[in-house]
Amino acid sequence: MQRVTALLTSLVVALAVSPLVAAPGQAAEPAPAPSAVTAAYPGVLQGVYYERPDCLDYGRYGVQQGMWDWWFCEDNNGMWWLWTFTY
């Protein structure tokens, strides 16, 4: 009877510990792929805007103030990302 109890105890402990041991080895979820524009032209993300006119206005403002040479606004799931480039 002692052997059966020892075997069952070992089995329960092994089953309880196995998810804890396996969890750190699991791969993290991969990052989303960059859009075609950002992959082809790596720039600096200056801001994210709810409205396209806000993104356009700040992009123009940055060129006028000499903060960057070129910019564009990218629609990303309803948000507008302002990408800037300095040459």
N, C-alpha and C positions, 0 to 999 in steps of 0.2 A: 504494500500500500504506500510505503514511503517513496518508492521509486515512481509510482504513478503521480503522486502529489508533486514531487520534485520536477517531473517532466512537464506536468501541466503548468506549474509555476514558471518554469523556464519558457514555455511556449507563450504564455500570457505576457511576460516581460518582453520577449522578443517582438511580439506583435505590437505592443504598446510603444516600443522604442523605434521600430522600423520607419514610421512616417517622419519622426524627428531627424533621423539619420539621412533619409532620402531627400528631404526638403532642400537643404543647402546645395545639393548637387544638381538640382533642376535648373535648366537654362532660363534666363530671364526672357520676358517677352521682347521680341525684336522691336527696335525703334521704327517708326514709320519712315518710308522712303521719302526723300526730298522731292519736291516738284521738279519738273523738267527744266524750268527756268532757273531755279536756285541751284540745281546741280550743274548746269552749264555755265552760270555766271555767279560764282560765289561772291557775295557782298556782305554788308553789315546790316543787320536788322536794326533799324532805328526806332521803330514803334509799331504798334498794332492798333488799328482804329476800327470803330464800329461803322463809320460812314466813309464812302469813297471820297467825297469832296474834302473831308478833313485830311485824309492821306495825301491827296493831290496838293492841297494848300501847303502843307508842311514840307513836302518834297520840293516845291518851287521855292519856298522860303529858304530852305537849306542851300540851294544853288545860289540864290541872290546874296546870301550872307557868306558864301565861300566855305560852307561847312563840308560840302561834297561836290563832286563834278557832275555826277549823273545819278539818276534814281528811277525807280518805278514802283508802282503799287500793285501787289499781287493779291487776287481774291483767293482766300483760303477758308473755305467753309463759312462764308458770310462775314468774315473778318478781313480787313484790308491790312496787309503787311507792307510796310515801307522799307524797301531795300535800297541802300545807298552804296556808291562806289567812288573812290578817290583815286585818281591816276597820277 
